[in-house]
Amino acid sequence: MLPFTVIRLDHVSKTFPGSSAPAVGDLSFEIAEGEVACLVGPSGCGKTTTLRMINRLIEPTSGTITVAGRDITSVPAHELRRGIGYVIQQVGLFAHRTVADNIATVPKLLGWDKARAHRRTEELLDLVGLDQSLKDRYPSELSGGQQQRVGVARALAADPPVLLMDEPFGAVDPIVRLRLQDELKALQARLRKTIVFVTHDIDEAVRLGDRVVVLNVGGVLEQIASPADLLGAPSNEFVARFVGSERGIRRLSLINVKDIELDEPLGDGQPTISPDATLLDALQTLLRSGKHAANVDGSGSLSLERIAREVK
């Protein structure tokens, strides 16, 4: 069965008043149900504009956007947005409301009773890994990472099928950012939302995305592909420059040892690698051990030369 298309952009453009050039020009692509699509590109490529057009925070100049088969212009904007979760870089929490009240914002707008909204708030605090004791605190009393988790919880409060995320982890330090990325991946494995994720960081896009949408200045679509295909076969020189000269090493983090052809097992005295490890993990193990090759839990062996063949 073919995946159901949840979001479709058909020849969408946006030119802001007073501008001679479009911010987004003639953009078309589709996002399937349960997919994480990461929008990346240089400054001025229109990735945030594209994201905001999906929930009509910005109205397209031309073209059609459909969500779950409905033209978004056929739905009142406030109704459309209540069915789409939205997370931004600076979180956008209401400073004068508690954590619980922030999370319950959309359920209350939808007319949920107090008990139901309270139960949902407690569920979401657990879901995003926040202690229940934080629900009566205010945003200023939380760390940056905690605030970002509250923002994700608020976006998920009414269980929307679509989640828009605009550089949500860009304002936190690198260690917290990696932790939040891991938590989002774990959440997505459980919830299977359709997510559009804007980032300027190609490593973040490769780590989180099922597909990566590479845009050029003016909202020009250069390539849309899985992370492995993007790194292994950039469509043109622009994409190759954007993903960087280390794309081969990045690609190793996307391939598991068990997914490639292995050599014959070696004798004793060699390091052992799990078949579930990535090739990057395997490379690091070999470099640390000073060995040329390693056994893969008795099912074969993996050499530096074999890994190098995957660095395209």
Protein Blocks (a to p, Z undefined) as FASTA:
>chain_A
ZZddfbdcehiacddehiabdfbghiaddddehiacddeddehklmmmmmmmmnopaccf
bdcddeehiafklpcfklmmmmpccddfklopafkbcfklmmmmmmmmnopafklmmmmm
mmmmmmnopafklmmpcfklpcfklmmmmmmmmmmmnopabdcdehkllmpcfklmmmmm
mmmmmmmmmnopacddddfbfklmmmmpmbdcdddehhiafbdcdfklmmmmcfbfklmm
mnopklmmmmmmmpcfklpccdddddehiacddfkbcfklmmmmmmmnopabdceehiac
cdfklmmmmmZZ
